[in-house]
Amino acid sequence: MGVRPAAGPVRVEAIFMFMRPRRSTASVPRPDLDNLVKAVMDGLNGIAWNDDSQVVTIAAEKHFGTKDMVRVTVSAVSDSKEEMPARAMDY
């Protein structure tokens, strides 16, 4: 018995851990966080959810440590809210 893809809205949390490169002139070495999230989204499409349009919240972090690691959590989101709350946008 396998796990079926979620049918409703989901939240994705991803933590990426990498060993810091020995040589890097960048203050924050590659890979770019947005590309890492894209890889997770593409990889889990059809497995964790039916279509990536179901993902309504994404939280992602990139850290450097002593080993490479990726942790992804997918959780169902209640869709009982009829309208989105107003939010301030800072740029």
C-alpha positions as CSV (number, residue, x, y, z in Angstrom):
1,M,0.0,0.0,0.0
2,G,1.6,3.2,-1.2
3,V,1.1,6.8,-0.2
4,R,-1.3,8.8,-2.5
5,P,-0.7,12.3,-3.5
6,A,-2.5,15.0,-1.5
7,A,-5.8,16.1,-3.0
8,G,-6.1,19.6,-1.5
9,P,-3.9,22.6,-0.7
10,V,-0.5,21.8,0.8
11,R,2.4,23.6,2.6
12,V,6.0,22.7,1.7
13,E,8.9,23.3,4.1
14,A,12.4,22.6,2.8
15,I,15.7,22.8,4.6
16,F,18.9,22.4,2.5
17,M,22.2,21.8,4.2
18,F,25.5,21.9,2.3
19,M,29.2,21.6,3.2
20,R,30.7,25.0,2.6
21,P,33.0,24.9,-0.4
22,R,36.7,25.2,0.5
23,R,37.3,27.9,-2.2
24,S,34.6,30.4,-2.7
25,T,34.8,34.2,-3.1
26,A,31.0,34.5,-2.7
27,S,29.7,35.4,0.8
28,V,26.9,32.9,0.2
29,P,28.0,30.1,-2.1
30,R,25.8,28.5,-4.7
31,P,23.4,26.8,-5.3
32,D,20.7,29.4,-5.4
33,L,17.8,28.7,-3.0
34,D,15.1,29.4,-5.7
35,N,16.7,26.7,-7.9
36,L,16.7,24.2,-5.0
37,V,13.0,24.8,-4.3
38,K,12.2,24.4,-8.0
39,A,14.0,21.0,-8.0
40,V,11.9,19.9,-5.0
41,M,8.7,21.2,-6.6
42,D,9.4,19.4,-9.9
43,G,10.5,16.2,-8.1
44,L,7.4,15.9,-5.9
45,N,4.9,16.8,-8.5
46,G,2.6,13.8,-9.0
47,I,4.1,12.1,-5.9
48,A,3.3,14.3,-2.9
49,W,0.6,16.3,-4.7
50,N,-1.3,15.9,-8.0
51,D,-0.3,19.3,-9.4
52,D,2.1,21.9,-8.0
53,S,-0.8,24.5,-8.2
54,Q,-1.9,22.8,-4.9
55,V,1.1,24.3,-3.1
56,V,-0.1,27.4,-1.3
57,T,2.7,28.0,1.1
58,I,6.5,27.4,0.8
59,A,9.1,27.9,3.5
60,A,12.7,27.3,2.5
61,E,16.1,27.7,4.1
62,K,19.7,27.1,3.0
63,H,22.5,26.5,5.5
64,F,26.1,25.4,5.5
65,G,27.4,22.7,7.9
66,T,29.5,19.6,8.1
67,K,27.4,17.4,5.7
68,D,25.0,17.6,2.8
69,M,21.3,17.0,3.7
70,V,17.8,17.9,2.4
71,R,14.7,17.7,4.6
72,V,11.3,18.3,3.0
73,T,8.0,18.3,4.8
74,V,4.7,18.4,3.0
75,S,1.5,19.0,5.1
76,A,-2.1,19.6,4.3
77,V,-3.5,23.1,4.7
78,S,-7.1,23.8,5.8
79,D,-8.9,25.6,3.0
80,S,-11.7,26.9,5.2
81,K,-10.7,30.6,4.8
82,E,-12.9,32.3,2.4
83,E,-10.6,35.2,1.7
84,M,-7.0,36.0,2.3
85,P,-6.1,38.4,5.1
86,A,-4.6,41.7,4.1
87,R,-0.8,41.7,4.4
88,A,1.8,44.5,4.2
89,M,4.5,44.1,1.6
90,D,7.9,45.4,2.3
91,Y,10.6,45.7,-0.4
